[in-house]
Amino acid sequence: MNNELPMSFAAALAMNQDALRNFEALSRDEKASVMQRSHGLNSRQEMWRLVGGLAGRADGLQFQ
């Protein structure tokens, strides 16, 4: 398993403080699961939905 954050995921987290705070509060295994999912995403919208979910938003992020 790749333990590194993809740059696009790290950038999206940096743009959403709620998601970043919630990601930091996850257990080690939960973080690993989120990071594994982030490696399989194919679009910006998918990344925003993942990060939005971490922030507690069902609709994801609304970045342009």
C-alpha positions, 0 to 999 in steps of 0.5 A: 500500500502506498502511504503517501498522500497524493498531491491533489488530495493534500491540496484539497485538504489544505483548502478545507479546514474542516476536512483537514481537522477531521482527517487528522482526528482519524485513527491510523487505520482510518487514515490509511483507508482514506488514503487508499481510496484517494489513490483510485480517484479519477477526477477533481470532482471525485477528490472533492467528494472524498474531501467533502465527506471528510468535512461532513458535507454530502455534496463535497467541495464547491471549488472551481 
